[in-house]
Amino acid sequence: MNAAWIALGLSLKVAGWATTINLVLGVAAGYLLARGRFWGKELLDTILTLPLVMPPTVLGYYLLVLIGRKGWLGGWLEHSLGIRLVFSWQGAVIAASLVAFPLVFKSARAAFENTDPQLEDAARVLGLGPMAIFARVTLPLAWRAILAGVLLAFARAMGEFGATLMVAGSIPGQTQTLSIAVYEAVQAGDDPLANRLVLLISAVCIVILLLAGKLLPGHQRQGSPHA
């Protein structure tokens, strides 16, 4: 059972870092596309949403081309800075971040688009600057939907398999996340271990989905006695 807890700890570590990265990048991208007016905006939205529908193995291949030892970024990092991303937990974080990014991005964009612009205009009339308006008006109004997206992204990062396996491999205690450990247990014919791992990751994901459901904007309206 120690292997299960080690894999769980690594999965939480990878998912935590991936979710933190996606929170920053996803909110920034969501705000840009919700408020920005520029040519190619919907094309950019499509590109940023692609990881949601593309096979994880395809995403893993793209990452290998980019950050692998022969990739232009990965080769430069290894030769110039001594940083090797493939077969490392950092590589697993990058893979999980890429796969889960659209969940934060789409939630953030929808939340910002549904924010009442009159409230922002009122804050602007009162003399608040753009950063103050975002921090004190826009973000507080959008935080529930954003947090729901963040929780869904965390659950997706927890269960990521294909891209992570291609980029980080399956090194016990280093890159073997819970979903990869399930695969290895099944391949080895260790059904008891596979069952324990499946129950463990299922329980974690169910809790996360329940929390996310309570934060969705329509949840309170549906549960209200006045609905």
C-alpha positions, 0 to 999 in steps of 0.5 A: 500500500506504500506504493499507492500513497507514494503515487497519490502524493506525487499525483497531488504534487503534479496536479497542484503545480499544474493547477497553480500554473493554469490558474495564472495563465487561464485567468489571464487568457480568459480575461484577455479574450473576454475583454479584448477586441482584436482580429483572430480572437476566436481563432486564438480561443480555438487554439487554446481549447484544442487540448480539451479535444485532442488525444493526450498522446498527440499532446504528448508528442507535441511536448516531446518535439518541444521539450525533448532532448532534441526539441528546440526548447528542451535541447537549449535548456539541457545544454545551456542550463542543465535542465532536463524536463523529460522523465522528470516530475516537472515534465509531468507538471507541464503535460498535466498543465497543457491537458487541463488548461482549457477547463480553467480558461473556458470557465474564466472567460465565461465568468468574465463575460457574464460580469456586469460591465456597469459595475466596472464602469461605476468603479471607473467613474469613482477613479479606480484604475484598471488593476484595482477594478479587476482586483476589487470588482471583476474578480470578486464577481467571477471567482465562483465560476473560476474556482469551479473550473480550477477544481475541475482542472485539478481533477483532470490533472490528477487523472492525466495519463497519456501525455504524462506517460509519454513525457515523464515515463513511469519511474516509481517514486519520481514520475509514476502518478496514480493513473500510471500506477493503475496501468502498471498494476494491471499490466503486471496482473496485480489486481488487488493493487489496481483495485485499491488505486482505482478506489483511491483516485475515484474517491478523490475525484468524486470529492473534487467534483462535488465541491466544483458542483457547489461552486457552479453559478447555477447551483444556488439558483437550483437549490433555492426555495424561490427558484 
